[in-house]
Amino acid sequence: MLTQDERDVRKAVRDFVAAEAQPYVATWFEEGRVEDLRGLAKKLGNLGVLGMHLDGYGCAGMSATQYGLACVELEACDSGLRSFVSVQGSLAMFAIWRFGSEEQKAEWLPRMAAGEAIGCFGLTEPDHGSDPAGMRTRARRDGDDWVLDGRKMWITNGSVADIAIVWAHADEGIRGFVVPTSTPGFSATEIKHKMSLRASVTSELVLDSVRLPAAAVLPEVTGLKGPLSCLNEARFGIVWGALGAARSALETALEYAGTRSQFGQPIASFQLTQQKLVEMGLSLSTGSLLALHLGRLKDQGDLRPEHVSLGKLNNVRAALEICRTARTILGANGISLEYPVIRHMNNLESVLTYEGTVEMHTLVLGQAITGHAAFRSAP
Protein backbone atom coordinates (compact mmCIF):
# COMPACT_ATOMS: atom_id res chain seq x y z
CA MET A 1 0.00 0.00 0.00
CA LEU A 2 3.06 2.28 0.06
CA THR A 3 4.65 4.02 -2.90
CA GLN A 4 8.31 3.44 -3.71
CA ASP A 5 9.17 6.92 -2.43
CA GLU A 6 7.47 6.13 0.86
CA ARG A 7 9.36 2.86 1.16
CA ASP A 8 12.61 4.67 0.41
CA VAL A 9 11.98 7.14 3.23
CA ARG A 10 11.16 4.32 5.62
CA LYS A 11 14.34 2.46 4.71
CA ALA A 12 16.54 5.55 4.98
CA VAL A 13 15.28 6.35 8.47
CA ARG A 14 15.44 2.70 9.56
CA ASP A 15 19.05 2.41 8.37
CA PHE A 16 19.97 5.67 10.10
CA VAL A 17 18.45 4.57 13.39
CA ALA A 18 20.19 1.20 13.21
CA ALA A 19 23.58 2.88 12.78
CA GLU A 20 23.31 6.05 14.86
CA ALA A 21 20.93 5.34 17.76
CA GLN A 22 19.94 1.71 18.26
CA PRO A 23 23.35 0.55 19.58
CA TYR A 24 23.38 3.29 22.23
CA VAL A 25 19.77 3.95 23.20
CA ALA A 26 19.57 1.52 26.13
CA THR A 27 22.60 3.22 27.68
CA TRP A 28 21.09 6.65 27.05
CA PHE A 29 17.91 5.52 28.78
CA GLU A 30 19.75 3.96 31.72
CA GLU A 31 21.97 7.01 32.22
CA GLY A 32 19.16 9.48 31.60
CA ARG A 33 21.04 11.44 28.96
CA VAL A 34 21.76 11.40 25.25
CA GLU A 35 25.45 11.66 24.59
CA ASP A 36 26.24 14.42 22.05
CA LEU A 37 22.65 15.41 21.38
CA ARG A 38 23.78 18.31 19.23
CA GLY A 39 25.81 15.99 17.05
CA LEU A 40 22.81 13.70 16.71
CA ALA A 41 20.63 16.70 15.81
CA LYS A 42 22.95 17.62 12.94
CA LYS A 43 22.90 14.03 11.69
CA LEU A 44 19.09 14.08 11.78
CA GLY A 45 19.25 17.34 9.86
CA ASN A 46 21.49 15.77 7.24
CA LEU A 47 19.01 12.91 6.98
CA GLY A 48 16.29 15.47 6.24
CA VAL A 49 13.73 14.52 8.89
CA LEU A 50 13.65 17.82 10.83
CA GLY A 51 10.60 19.67 9.59
CA MET A 52 10.48 17.18 6.74
CA HIS A 53 6.78 17.78 6.02
CA LEU A 54 7.25 21.56 5.64
CA ASP A 55 8.02 23.34 2.37
CA GLY A 56 10.85 25.75 1.70
CA TYR A 57 13.52 27.25 3.98
CA GLY A 58 15.69 24.16 3.76
CA CYS A 59 12.88 21.76 4.66
CA ALA A 60 12.41 18.56 2.68
CA GLY A 61 8.80 19.17 1.64
CA MET A 62 7.77 15.53 2.02
CA SER A 63 4.24 14.21 2.46
CA ALA A 64 2.44 13.65 5.74
CA THR A 65 2.55 9.90 5.13
CA GLN A 66 6.30 9.97 4.60
CA TYR A 67 6.65 11.90 7.85
CA GLY A 68 4.48 9.33 9.62
CA LEU A 69 6.62 6.47 8.35
CA ALA A 70 9.72 8.26 9.62
CA CYS A 71 8.09 8.58 13.04
CA VAL A 72 7.45 4.82 13.13
CA GLU A 73 11.13 4.08 12.57
CA LEU A 74 12.31 6.70 15.06
CA GLU A 75 10.01 5.45 17.82
CA ALA A 76 10.82 1.83 17.09
CA CYS A 77 14.18 2.89 18.50
CA ASP A 78 12.87 5.07 21.33
CA SER A 79 10.02 7.50 21.99
CA GLY A 80 12.58 10.06 23.09
CA LEU A 81 14.15 10.11 19.64
CA ARG A 82 10.80 10.58 17.95
CA SER A 83 9.88 13.25 20.50
CA PHE A 84 13.01 15.22 19.65
CA VAL A 85 12.14 15.20 15.95
CA SER A 86 8.47 15.89 16.66
CA VAL A 87 9.09 18.88 18.91
CA GLN A 88 11.69 20.29 16.55
CA GLY A 89 9.64 19.94 13.38
CA SER A 90 5.95 19.74 14.27
CA LEU A 91 5.91 22.18 17.17
CA ALA A 92 8.76 24.71 17.08
CA MET A 93 9.41 24.79 13.32
CA PHE A 94 5.74 24.46 12.36
CA ALA A 95 4.80 27.41 14.61
CA ILE A 96 7.31 29.64 12.80
CA TRP A 97 6.48 28.20 9.35
CA ARG A 98 2.72 28.64 9.81
CA PHE A 99 2.46 31.79 11.92
CA GLY A 100 5.83 33.53 11.73
CA SER A 101 7.03 36.55 9.80
CA GLU A 102 9.20 36.19 6.74
CA GLU A 103 12.15 37.42 8.79
CA GLN A 104 11.55 34.80 11.50
CA LYS A 105 11.27 32.05 8.91
CA ALA A 106 14.44 33.06 7.11
CA GLU A 107 16.41 33.42 10.33
CA TRP A 108 15.45 30.18 12.05
CA LEU A 109 13.96 27.54 9.77
CA PRO A 110 17.06 26.73 7.65
CA ARG A 111 19.20 26.35 10.76
CA MET A 112 16.59 24.22 12.51
CA ALA A 113 16.08 22.01 9.45
CA ALA A 114 19.85 21.41 9.39
CA GLY A 115 19.91 20.57 13.10
CA GLU A 116 22.21 23.52 13.75
CA ALA A 117 19.66 25.17 16.02
CA ILE A 118 17.43 23.27 18.44
CA GLY A 119 13.92 24.43 19.32
CA CYS A 120 11.43 23.83 22.10
CA PHE A 121 7.74 24.65 22.56
CA GLY A 122 6.60 26.35 25.76
CA LEU A 123 2.88 25.83 26.36
CA THR A 124 2.31 23.50 29.35
CA GLU A 125 2.68 25.06 32.79
CA PRO A 126 3.06 23.58 36.29
CA ASP A 127 -0.66 24.08 36.99
CA HIS A 128 -2.09 24.08 33.47
CA GLY A 129 -1.83 21.08 31.16
CA SER A 130 -5.13 20.00 29.65
CA ASP A 131 -6.53 23.54 30.01
CA PRO A 132 -3.93 25.79 28.35
CA ALA A 133 -6.35 28.72 28.31
CA GLY A 134 -5.69 29.04 32.03
CA MET A 135 -1.97 29.68 31.55
CA ARG A 136 -0.42 32.23 33.89
CA THR A 137 2.48 33.32 31.68
CA ARG A 138 1.91 36.95 30.75
CA ALA A 139 3.17 39.19 27.97
CA ARG A 140 2.87 42.95 28.40
CA ARG A 141 3.86 45.76 26.10
CA ASP A 142 6.51 48.19 27.23
CA GLY A 143 6.96 50.80 24.56
CA ASP A 144 7.85 48.93 21.37
CA ASP A 145 9.02 45.88 23.34
CA TRP A 146 7.29 42.90 24.92
CA VAL A 147 8.08 41.68 28.44
CA LEU A 148 7.32 38.04 29.34
CA ASP A 149 6.93 36.57 32.83
CA GLY A 150 5.98 33.02 33.72
CA ARG A 151 6.96 29.37 33.89
CA LYS A 152 6.57 26.42 31.56
CA MET A 153 6.89 22.77 32.61
CA TRP A 154 7.64 19.41 30.98
CA ILE A 155 9.24 21.06 27.97
CA THR A 156 11.11 18.68 25.65
CA ASN A 157 14.51 20.04 24.54
CA GLY A 158 14.12 23.03 26.87
CA SER A 159 17.56 23.16 28.47
CA VAL A 160 19.42 22.43 25.20
CA ALA A 161 17.33 24.67 22.95
CA ASP A 162 18.60 27.71 21.09
CA ILE A 163 15.09 29.02 20.56
CA ALA A 164 11.82 28.64 22.46
CA ILE A 165 8.34 29.17 21.09
CA VAL A 166 6.55 30.56 24.15
CA TRP A 167 2.82 31.15 24.44
CA ALA A 168 1.53 33.81 26.82
CA HIS A 169 -1.58 35.83 27.68
CA ALA A 170 -1.51 39.36 26.30
CA ASP A 171 -4.20 42.05 26.41
CA GLU A 172 -5.52 40.99 23.01
CA GLY A 173 -5.42 37.24 23.75
CA ILE A 174 -2.89 34.43 23.70
CA ARG A 175 0.16 35.25 21.60
CA GLY A 176 3.21 33.26 20.55
CA PHE A 177 6.77 34.54 20.79
CA VAL A 178 10.06 33.48 19.27
CA VAL A 179 12.45 33.63 22.23
CA PRO A 180 16.19 33.08 21.77
CA THR A 181 17.24 31.19 24.89
CA SER A 182 20.21 33.53 25.34
CA THR A 183 17.82 36.39 26.14
CA PRO A 184 18.40 37.81 29.66
CA GLY A 185 15.79 36.55 32.10
CA PHE A 186 15.27 33.23 30.30
CA SER A 187 16.48 30.09 32.05
CA ALA A 188 15.83 26.38 31.70
CA THR A 189 16.49 23.62 34.21
CA GLU A 190 16.49 19.96 33.25
CA ILE A 191 13.96 17.77 35.06
CA LYS A 192 15.59 14.76 36.69
CA HIS A 193 14.33 11.58 38.38
CA LYS A 194 12.19 10.55 35.40
CA MET A 195 11.32 6.89 34.86
CA SER A 196 10.02 7.52 31.35
CA LEU A 197 11.45 9.29 28.28
CA ARG A 198 14.88 9.11 29.86
CA ALA A 199 16.59 9.31 26.47
CA SER A 200 15.08 12.77 26.07
CA VAL A 201 15.74 16.18 27.60
CA THR A 202 12.78 17.49 29.61
CA SER A 203 12.95 20.89 31.29
CA GLU A 204 11.27 23.68 33.19
CA LEU A 205 11.41 27.12 31.56
CA VAL A 206 11.46 30.29 33.66
CA LEU A 207 10.79 33.69 32.10
CA ASP A 208 11.72 36.49 34.46
CA SER A 209 11.06 39.86 32.81
CA VAL A 210 12.27 38.58 29.45
CA ARG A 211 12.39 41.61 27.17
CA LEU A 212 11.80 41.00 23.48
CA PRO A 213 11.55 43.30 20.48
CA ALA A 214 8.25 43.73 18.68
CA ALA A 215 9.58 41.49 15.91
CA ALA A 216 9.61 38.50 18.30
CA VAL A 217 5.84 38.00 18.27
CA LEU A 218 4.34 35.49 15.82
CA PRO A 219 2.28 37.93 13.75
CA GLU A 220 -0.16 35.59 12.02
CA VAL A 221 -2.15 34.21 14.95
CA THR A 222 -3.92 35.28 18.13
CA GLY A 223 -5.68 32.90 20.51
CA LEU A 224 -5.52 29.21 21.30
CA LYS A 225 -5.84 28.31 17.63
CA GLY A 226 -2.09 28.86 17.35
CA PRO A 227 -0.73 26.40 19.90
CA LEU A 228 -3.53 23.88 19.36
CA SER A 229 -2.88 23.67 15.62
CA CYS A 230 0.79 23.02 16.38
CA LEU A 231 -0.16 20.27 18.81
CA ASN A 232 -2.37 18.71 16.16
CA GLU A 233 0.69 18.44 13.88
CA ALA A 234 2.69 16.74 16.61
CA ARG A 235 -0.15 14.39 17.56
CA PHE A 236 -0.31 13.20 13.98
CA GLY A 237 3.29 12.00 14.34
CA ILE A 238 2.39 10.23 17.58
CA VAL A 239 -0.41 8.34 15.81
CA TRP A 240 2.32 6.74 13.70
CA GLY A 241 5.24 6.76 16.10
CA ALA A 242 3.56 4.73 18.86
CA LEU A 243 3.25 1.89 16.36
CA GLY A 244 7.03 1.78 16.08
CA ALA A 245 7.38 1.06 19.78
CA ALA A 246 4.64 -1.56 19.49
CA ARG A 247 6.31 -3.20 16.49
CA SER A 248 9.62 -3.39 18.30
CA ALA A 249 7.98 -5.01 21.33
CA LEU A 250 6.06 -7.51 19.19
CA GLU A 251 9.15 -8.48 17.17
CA THR A 252 11.11 -8.97 20.39
CA ALA A 253 8.36 -11.10 21.93
CA LEU A 254 8.00 -13.22 18.81
CA GLU A 255 11.72 -13.90 18.59
CA TYR A 256 11.95 -14.64 22.30
CA ALA A 257 8.96 -16.99 22.23
CA GLY A 258 10.60 -18.96 19.45
CA THR A 259 13.84 -19.51 21.34
CA ARG A 260 12.68 -19.72 24.97
CA SER A 261 12.00 -23.34 25.86
CA GLN A 262 9.81 -24.54 28.74
CA PHE A 263 8.47 -28.05 29.36
CA GLY A 264 10.67 -29.25 26.55
CA GLN A 265 9.34 -27.02 23.77
CA PRO A 266 9.44 -23.34 22.71
CA ILE A 267 6.83 -21.22 24.43
CA ALA A 268 5.69 -20.07 20.97
CA SER A 269 4.11 -23.51 20.61
CA PHE A 270 1.74 -22.96 23.52
CA GLN A 271 -1.80 -21.84 22.81
CA LEU A 272 -1.88 -19.02 25.34
CA THR A 273 1.35 -17.53 24.00
CA GLN A 274 0.04 -17.76 20.46
CA GLN A 275 -3.15 -15.99 21.53
CA LYS A 276 -1.08 -13.15 22.97
CA LEU A 277 0.99 -12.85 19.80
CA VAL A 278 -2.11 -12.91 17.61
CA GLU A 279 -3.86 -10.21 19.65
CA MET A 280 -0.72 -8.07 19.53
CA GLY A 281 -0.41 -8.51 15.78
CA LEU A 282 -4.09 -7.72 15.30
CA SER A 283 -3.81 -4.47 17.24
CA LEU A 284 -0.65 -3.46 15.40
CA SER A 285 -2.21 -4.18 12.02
CA THR A 286 -5.41 -2.25 12.71
CA GLY A 287 -3.45 0.67 14.14
CA SER A 288 -1.19 0.73 11.09
CA LEU A 289 -4.16 0.78 8.73
CA LEU A 290 -5.72 3.62 10.72
CA ALA A 291 -2.47 5.62 10.62
CA LEU A 292 -2.13 5.12 6.89
CA HIS A 293 -5.73 6.17 6.31
CA LEU A 294 -5.20 9.34 8.36
CA GLY A 295 -1.97 10.02 6.48
CA ARG A 296 -3.77 9.80 3.16
CA LEU A 297 -6.49 12.11 4.50
CA LYS A 298 -3.89 14.64 5.61
CA ASP A 299 -2.14 14.54 2.25
CA GLN A 300 -5.50 15.22 0.60
CA GLY A 301 -6.21 18.13 2.96
CA ASP A 302 -9.17 16.37 4.55
CA LEU A 303 -7.81 15.58 8.02
CA ARG A 304 -9.72 17.12 10.94
CA PRO A 305 -8.58 17.45 14.57
CA GLU A 306 -11.03 14.80 15.75
CA HIS A 307 -9.47 12.35 13.27
CA VAL A 308 -6.13 12.92 14.98
CA SER A 309 -7.72 12.43 18.40
CA LEU A 310 -9.15 9.12 17.16
CA GLY A 311 -5.74 7.98 15.97
CA LYS A 312 -3.83 9.12 19.04
CA LEU A 313 -6.34 7.62 21.46
CA ASN A 314 -6.49 4.26 19.68
CA ASN A 315 -2.90 3.77 18.65
CA VAL A 316 -1.11 4.82 21.83
CA ARG A 317 -3.47 2.80 23.97
CA ALA A 318 -3.01 -0.22 21.69
CA ALA A 319 0.77 0.21 21.62
CA LEU A 320 0.98 0.32 25.40
CA GLU A 321 -1.09 -2.84 25.71
CA ILE A 322 1.13 -4.58 23.14
CA CYS A 323 4.21 -3.66 25.16
CA ARG A 324 2.64 -4.85 28.41
CA THR A 325 1.70 -8.15 26.81
CA ALA A 326 5.17 -8.54 25.31
CA ARG A 327 6.59 -8.02 28.79
CA THR A 328 4.59 -11.01 30.05
CA ILE A 329 5.96 -13.22 27.26
CA LEU A 330 9.51 -12.30 28.20
CA GLY A 331 8.82 -12.93 31.87
CA ALA A 332 11.59 -11.64 34.13
CA ASN A 333 13.70 -10.78 31.10
CA GLY A 334 11.01 -8.31 30.14
CA ILE A 335 12.21 -5.84 32.77
CA SER A 336 15.82 -5.90 31.56
CA LEU A 337 17.25 -3.18 29.34
CA GLU A 338 18.93 -5.97 27.41
CA TYR A 339 15.56 -6.02 25.66
CA PRO A 340 13.64 -2.90 24.49
CA VAL A 341 10.24 -3.85 25.90
CA ILE A 342 10.29 -2.24 29.37
CA ARG A 343 11.87 0.88 27.89
CA HIS A 344 9.08 1.20 25.31
CA MET A 345 6.51 0.43 27.98
CA ASN A 346 7.77 3.16 30.31
CA ASN A 347 8.02 5.66 27.47
CA LEU A 348 4.48 5.02 26.27
CA GLU A 349 3.13 5.77 29.73
CA SER A 350 4.19 9.36 28.99
CA VAL A 351 3.08 9.32 25.37
CA LEU A 352 -0.35 8.19 26.58
CA THR A 353 -0.90 11.45 28.44
CA TYR A 354 1.25 14.09 26.73
CA GLU A 355 -0.19 16.21 23.92
CA GLY A 356 -3.66 15.29 25.06
CA THR A 357 -4.65 12.82 27.74
CA VAL A 358 -6.96 9.86 27.13
CA GLU A 359 -9.71 11.85 28.82
CA MET A 360 -9.30 14.91 26.61
CA HIS A 361 -9.23 12.98 23.35
CA THR A 362 -12.26 11.00 24.53
CA LEU A 363 -14.13 14.27 25.07
CA VAL A 364 -13.05 15.60 21.67
CA LEU A 365 -14.54 12.52 20.09
CA GLY A 366 -17.59 12.70 22.34
CA GLN A 367 -18.26 16.22 21.15
CA ALA A 368 -17.80 15.16 17.52
CA ILE A 369 -20.27 12.31 17.97
CA THR A 370 -22.95 14.06 20.06
CA GLY A 371 -22.52 17.73 19.25
CA HIS A 372 -22.21 18.55 22.96
CA ALA A 373 -19.00 19.80 24.57
CA ALA A 374 -18.33 18.16 27.94
CA PHE A 375 -14.97 19.73 28.78
CA ARG A 376 -16.37 21.63 31.74
CA SER A 377 -18.91 20.57 34.30
CA ALA A 378 -22.19 22.42 34.35
CA PRO A 379 -22.28 25.29 36.91
Secondary structure by P-SEA (a helix, b strand, c coil): cccaaaaaaaaaaaaaaaccccccaaaaaaaccccaaaaaaaaaaaaccccccccccccccccaaaaaaaaaaaaaacaaaaaaaaaacccaaaaaaccccaaaaaacaaaaaaccbbbbbcccccccccccccccbbbbbcccbbbbbbccccccccccccccbbbbbccccbbbbbcccccccbbbbbbcccccccccccbbbbbccccccccccccccccaaaaaaaaaaaaaaaacaaaaaaaaaaaaaaaaaaccccccccccccaaaaaaaaaaaaaaaaaaaaaaaaaaaaaaccccaaaaaaaaacaaaaaaaaaaaaaaaacccccccccaaaaaaaaaaaaacccccaaaaaaaaaaaacccccccccc
